[in-house]
């Protein structure tokens, strides 16, 4: 019975190609039933296509950039970039927006190539949208005092934490009032600010030279 031509054997698969690589063209020709002087009748594949078994690559980036402590004080968007050098990318996770507050919010991205290989990556996003809580200590807003106070402040932040101690400044107004400003910043960059305004009462010019004399109600000033 006549052997089928090598062209038909090649169409059946890569087995004959493997044999050719192992024993040489002439020996493979004999195995295929073709004499060495008829090798010009063979049809060899110009390239051997190998299977894609390598997963794609995927990376993530977050916009805007976090503070040095790793926190965001606005909505953050996670973007994924997928690449595959062999069969190409079949699917890649699109941008994911993180708008809620919280620490360690995990966002997962997936990549799949045309051959069906897959890969994934994840990033943790920290979002703090709330400024620190700041309180002024030592003076109340609207107070009228006989002597200048020494105001201080306290601050707290329940999510990202404070970036440092709170600070107090006192500014004198043209009307004799004083404004106390206390501020603090958290690790996400949120600024918390509170103010209190007080005045100093002077009795017939006794008191702070920057404050107008305030005569208490019912006081009789004699004209001498």
Secondary structure, DSSP 8 states (H G I E B T S, - for coil): -----HHHHHHH-SHHHHHHHHH-HHHHHHHTT--GGGGGG----S----------EEEEEEES---TTS-BSS-EEEEEEEE-SSS-EEEE---EEE-S-EEEEEEEEEEEETTS-EEEEEEEEEE-----EEEEES--TT-EESS----EEEEE-SSS-BSS--EEEEEE-TTSEEEEEEEEEBTT--EEEEEEEEEE--BTTBS-TTS-----TT------
